[in-house]
Amino acid sequence: MQLSSRLERFNEPETLKMAKLGRELRAQGFDIVDLSLGEPDFDTP
């Protein structure tokens, strides 16, 4: 199956970029509170 070249114009959503960065930083040992996706299970400040 060949996809249209128009699809190349679409970028990864910013929320997914933030979630990916959070996972990478957590893997490096940083303490991350990820509020980029979903509903938090605690009250926000």
Secondary structure, DSSP 8 states (H G I E B T S, - for coil): ----GGGGG----HHHHHHHHHHHHHHTT------SSS--SS---
